[in-house]
Every structure is written in structure tokens, then in C-alpha cells.
Amino acid sequence: MLCINMVEIVAYNALWPNQFAEAKKGIIKELSNNCRAIHHVGSTAIPGLCAKPKIDIIVVVKSRADARAPLEKLGYEYRGEYNIPLRHFFRQRQKPSINLHLYEEGNPDIELNILFRDYLLNSAAAREEYFELKLSLIKKQKSHKKNACKLTGYNMGKDAFIRKILRKAGYNGLSFRFCSHHFEWESYHRIATEQIFIPYGKIYDLKHSNFTNPEYRHFVLYKGVEVVAIAEIQLANSANVKYSAVDSNYTDADYQSYLKELIEQWFILL
């Protein structure tokens, strides 16, 4: 076992599938007809792969609002969206430790996680590459530190690999995210500069106070693994979109309007 500070990686445990199956029974019983599907995802779902000793479970429901109380009754601690909009995140701290990701049916993140899992299940080369990446990251001190979005360097260090696998797996969904990773911020700044500031002869300030001001949020919309649209909003009595833009390579689609619709949905659920 490798364990340094906050991030812990352990060898594959053959009990993980059984622990998932046991948790699944309780969830189905408690959620009843609201439950549409339950998936074991993440590294603990991939035999032979080292992982953080936490079972990742996606629960697909008809209504997120009606799922919180039953899950809390089962002992799952509600943690809010936890850096992914339109998701509810729960934790079970007692053994087995479980991360539960609750989505309403139709959310593209469901497919994203399943495609990533299944690609690794069917590719020994990808599993080996991921295994080596994890071991490499865990040895770096920065992997155990968190950024402003509460993401560890370990999680951010896996981003490029995950996007590569999703591209190979053919993921093409429209994923909605807060700006968190370096790739997302680089895409955000590039699109804002090219599509909003340069055309109006304005200077784009990478260190503007809005980027650290808690009254503002910065969103990206992915098409597959590429950022296609961005938006900055100011939180008030409504989600006031200060500006939004679409990457010049994707202007033939109405991604700007779609992103605004997602932001409105997100704000209603705050």
C-alpha cells in the first residue's frame, strides 16, 4: 500500500464488487421506483487496477429531490454538488467507504463514466498506463494538495489521460462543468480572449478579481473532450450571465444558448 498524506492508493481488492452489490441492494430498496439504474464505476470497478479504497457508485434517478432523504436514511452524507453542477454527491464514511454520485436520467456524465470504465476493462494497455500514472502521481508532493476548487493535484494529474481515453472510447456528450482543471482554464481564457475581448479591442486580464471572487462562477461546456463554450455569471437573485462565448471551431451549433439553459437549471437547484 502507498499512502502519503491525504491521497491513499491500495492494490485491487477482490471484495470491492461484493461491497458494491451489497450497497446496491440497499439503495434499490430505499429509492424504490425513483431508481432507474445503479452503476459501479471508477477504479474499484476494474479488476487488477490499484485505486483509492472508495467504491464509486452512480445512481440514476427520476427525481434528485426525492432521493436525498432516503439516501441519508441509509447513512449517506450529503455533500452538495461537490464541484460538478447538476450532480448530488454523497459519502458513506463507514467501511466500505463509498462515494455516491446521484444524477437524473439523461445526464451525459452517466455515459462518460461508463465509457471510461468499459474502455479500461477491455484494454490491458490502457489499464497498465493508468496504473503507472497513478503510482507516479502519488509520489509527488503536489498530488496531495488541493486547489481553490478542492481538487487534489492527484486528480488534476489524471485529467489528460482521462480525456485521451474518452476520445478513444468515442464519448461525444455535452458535459457541463465549473472551471477547475488547467485545461479548462486555458480553454476558457483562450475563448474569452478570441471571441469577446479582441473583437472589441479590450484587454483580457488573466488576474481579474472576478476569477477569485465567490460572487462569480465560471463555466465550461464540453462537446466530447473539447471545451466548446464558456460563461461567467454573477450570483444575485438570478444567474446573471455577464458574458458567454463559443469556440470559433464550433459556431455552427447553438452551444451558447444551451450553456445558458444549463446555468439556469443549476441556479434553480442551488
PyMOL commands that set and color helices and strands:
alter all, ss='L'
color gray80, all
select helices_A, chain A and resi 16-34+43-45+68-73+108-121+124-138+141-144+153-157+159-169+182-200+209-211+248-250+255-268
alter helices_A, ss='H'
color red, helices_A
select strands_A, chain A and resi 2-4+7-9+35-41+55-61+77-78+88-92+98-104+174-178+216-223+226-235+239-246
alter strands_A, ss='S'
color yellow, strands_A
deselect
rebuild
show_as cartoon
